[in-house]
Amino acid sequence: MVSDSNSTEVLVAGGGLVGAAIAYGLARRGVATIVLDGGDDALRPSRGNFGLVRVQGKGFGCPAYSRLTYDSAVAWQGFADDLKAASGIDVAYSKPGGAIVALSDEELETYCAKLEAIGRDADDLPVDYEVLDRPGLAKHLPGLGPDVAGGVYCPLDGHVNPLYLLRALQLGLQVHGGRYLANHEVTQIDSRSGEFRVRAGSRDFTAGKIVIAAGHGTPRLAAMIDAQVPVNPEHGQIIVTERIRPVLKVTTSFARQTEEGSIMIGVSRVGRGYDTTAHLETSRDIAKRATTVFPFLRSLRVVRIWACLRTMTPDGLPIYQQSKSHPGAFIVTCHSGVTLAAAHALQLARYIAEGALPEELDCFGCERFDVQAAA
Ligand SMILES: Cc1cc2nc3c(=O)[nH]c(=O)nc-3n(C[C@H](O)[C@H](O)[C@H](O)COP(=O)(O)OP(=O)(O)OC[C@H]3O[C@@H](n4cnc5c(N)ncnc54)[C@H](O)[C@@H]3O)c2cc1C
């Protein structure tokens, strides 16, 4: 039975993929949880992303990130099944593997050197990949253009419908007794005697713990518990084509075929501040590379183009932090909220329920950005 009390065990500020995954994981463990989410005018990468669950290439210089990503990807199928049982929504997760495509031998060598460095740092992880020449890659990706030099295939990579994922998390939360409140933007957080008092919309809430997972709104909320959290916008643009018969057997970092048959083409990375408009020159750039790799794309009609803003930290890694000055307040942000959704729901939610983040997540604390502490 869902309570309508404003007092709960955990409040989650932000109901995007990150906050909703944590809230779902908490509710599934029997923890009373309320999500306070913003309105429809918020900047929300959870509603505009590419939908990849991607392992390869993750964790360069940070083996803990390789491990987290790997663990999440391995847990993804069970997580998707669990979500379907709770919410009735099939999030269309599949793991056909993913390829990185190189347009020159140098590009391939540079990427392989990066993969080798990642593998050396996290040598206990069974992340297999195959380095392929053009004919080898064409077995996974028929229709390659003549300028493709080769690529790397990783069987762990997959994809999902990210909009179904968000809906399933929000619904699954409620099925497990949690509450999701839209249009409840958090404007004030106070902590007194081990309790958090939170103002959202015109209402007040109290809880023993709070999770700040508000995407681009995170720095403002984190400042209310004396934490400095750098989250910067990075403009990403996606082109969607008409639906066609299945042609792309595996995912790539810049093109994937959805379950319905559309080809999603992306994904740009440009610094443009908080500008969310789709730019013609960006569409031209991403279409140029995609059609060089897959010339058949030139004959397809474009049905939609959008731009959205990634939530990027300065080093590109997630932030997982429990406040030292306000114990019970957790800050979470990352730029791979689809890939990490399983880890957030299954592992991170458990740590938050237990009240402490494990040592292996220490490297994701916000202190790493503190210039004074580093000096
Ligand atoms: C173009 C693009 C492609 C991407 N592709 C992938 C991919 O293939 N795979 C992958 O893993 N990731 C991908 N990502 C990243 C992924 O989308 C993000 O990591 C994820 O959506 C971040 O989710 P979030 O919940 O942190 O943020 P958001 O989606 O921004 O959600 C935050 C929520 O917090 C709410 N909020 C803000 N302020 C407040 C407040 N004061 N009070 C209450 N609520 C508040 C907002 O209303 C919003 O609903 C991509 C992103 C982009 C932009």
Ligand as a Chemical Component Dictionary entry (heavy atoms), coordinates in Angstrom:
data_LIG
# 
_chem_comp.id                   LIG 
_chem_comp.type                 NON-POLYMER 
_chem_comp.pdbx_formal_charge   0 
_chem_comp.three_letter_code    LIG 
# 
loop_
_chem_comp_atom.comp_id 
_chem_comp_atom.atom_id 
_chem_comp_atom.alt_atom_id 
_chem_comp_atom.type_symbol 
_chem_comp_atom.charge 
_chem_comp_atom.model_Cartn_x 
_chem_comp_atom.model_Cartn_y 
_chem_comp_atom.model_Cartn_z 
_chem_comp_atom.pdbx_ordinal 
LIG C1  C1  C 0 23.051 12.622 -27.105 1  
LIG C2  C2  C 0 23.277 11.734 -25.924 2  
LIG C3  C3  C 0 23.540 10.394 -26.118 3  
LIG C4  C4  C 0 23.750 9.557  -25.020 4  
LIG N1  N1  N 0 23.942 8.215  -25.238 5  
LIG C5  C5  C 0 24.104 7.377  -24.186 6  
LIG C6  C6  C 0 24.272 5.982  -24.411 7  
LIG O1  O1  O 0 24.232 5.516  -25.543 8  
LIG N2  N2  N 0 24.447 5.202  -23.335 9  
LIG C7  C7  C 0 24.504 5.688  -22.048 10 
LIG O2  O2  O 0 24.722 4.918  -21.109 11 
LIG N3  N3  N 0 24.317 7.001  -21.816 12 
LIG C8  C8  C 0 24.122 7.851  -22.856 13 
LIG N4  N4  N 0 23.921 9.198  -22.633 14 
LIG C9  C9  C 0 23.966 9.691  -21.263 15 
LIG C10 C10 C 0 22.693 9.438  -20.476 16 
LIG O3  O3  O 0 21.595 9.867  -21.203 17 
LIG C11 C11 C 0 22.809 10.188 -19.150 18 
LIG O4  O4  O 0 23.913 9.655  -18.420 19 
LIG C12 C12 C 0 21.596 10.047 -18.275 20 
LIG O5  O5  O 0 20.429 10.334 -18.964 21 
LIG C13 C13 C 0 21.726 10.996 -17.089 22 
LIG O6  O6  O 0 20.574 10.845 -16.320 23 
LIG P1  P1  P 0 20.291 11.772 -15.079 24 
LIG O7  O7  O 0 19.144 11.158 -14.365 25 
LIG O8  O8  O 0 21.558 11.999 -14.324 26 
LIG O9  O9  O 0 19.949 13.189 -15.692 27 
LIG P2  P2  P 0 18.611 13.811 -16.333 28 
LIG O10 O10 O 0 18.105 13.072 -17.461 29 
LIG O11 O11 O 0 18.969 15.259 -16.556 30 
LIG O12 O12 O 0 17.559 13.750 -15.173 31 
LIG C14 C14 C 0 17.667 14.584 -14.058 32 
LIG C15 C15 C 0 16.294 14.821 -13.527 33 
LIG O13 O13 O 0 16.441 15.672 -12.399 34 
LIG C16 C16 C 0 15.395 16.600 -12.408 35 
LIG N5  N5  N 0 15.806 17.789 -11.638 36 
LIG C17 C17 C 0 16.688 18.761 -11.953 37 
LIG N6  N6  N 0 16.754 19.683 -10.968 38 
LIG C18 C18 C 0 15.892 19.247 -10.004 39 
LIG C19 C19 C 0 15.522 19.743 -8.730  40 
LIG N7  N7  N 0 16.008 20.887 -8.237  41 
LIG N8  N8  N 0 14.604 19.041 -8.008  42 
LIG C20 C20 C 0 14.077 17.883 -8.475  43 
LIG N9  N9  N 0 14.411 17.361 -9.682  44 
LIG C21 C21 C 0 15.305 18.039 -10.421 45 
LIG C22 C22 C 0 15.121 16.904 -13.873 46 
LIG O14 O14 O 0 13.766 17.326 -14.004 47 
LIG C23 C23 C 0 15.356 15.544 -14.513 48 
LIG O15 O15 O 0 14.170 14.785 -14.641 49 
LIG C24 C24 C 0 23.712 10.061 -23.700 50 
LIG C25 C25 C 0 23.426 11.411 -23.502 51 
LIG C26 C26 C 0 23.219 12.245 -24.603 52 
LIG C27 C27 C 0 22.918 13.682 -24.371 53 
# 
loop_
_chem_comp_bond.comp_id 
_chem_comp_bond.atom_id_1 
_chem_comp_bond.atom_id_2 
_chem_comp_bond.value_order 
_chem_comp_bond.pdbx_ordinal 
LIG C1  C2  SING 1  
LIG C2  C3  SING 2  
LIG C2  C26 DOUB 3  
LIG C3  C4  DOUB 4  
LIG C4  N1  SING 5  
LIG C4  C24 SING 6  
LIG N1  C5  DOUB 7  
LIG C5  C6  SING 8  
LIG C5  C8  SING 9  
LIG C6  O1  DOUB 10 
LIG C6  N2  SING 11 
LIG N2  C7  SING 12 
LIG C7  O2  DOUB 13 
LIG C7  N3  SING 14 
LIG N3  C8  DOUB 15 
LIG C8  N4  SING 16 
LIG N4  C9  SING 17 
LIG N4  C24 SING 18 
LIG C9  C10 SING 19 
LIG C10 O3  SING 20 
LIG C10 C11 SING 21 
LIG C11 O4  SING 22 
LIG C11 C12 SING 23 
LIG C12 O5  SING 24 
LIG C12 C13 SING 25 
LIG C13 O6  SING 26 
LIG O6  P1  SING 27 
LIG P1  O7  DOUB 28 
LIG P1  O8  SING 29 
LIG P1  O9  SING 30 
LIG O9  P2  SING 31 
LIG P2  O10 DOUB 32 
LIG P2  O11 SING 33 
LIG P2  O12 SING 34 
LIG O12 C14 SING 35 
LIG C14 C15 SING 36 
LIG C15 O13 SING 37 
LIG C15 C23 SING 38 
LIG O13 C16 SING 39 
LIG C16 N5  SING 40 
LIG C16 C22 SING 41 
LIG N5  C17 SING 42 
LIG N5  C21 SING 43 
LIG C17 N6  DOUB 44 
LIG N6  C18 SING 45 
LIG C18 C19 SING 46 
LIG C18 C21 DOUB 47 
LIG C19 N7  SING 48 
LIG C19 N8  DOUB 49 
LIG N8  C20 SING 50 
LIG C20 N9  DOUB 51 
LIG N9  C21 SING 52 
LIG C22 O14 SING 53 
LIG C22 C23 SING 54 
LIG C23 O15 SING 55 
LIG C24 C25 DOUB 56 
LIG C25 C26 SING 57 
LIG C26 C27 SING 58 
# 
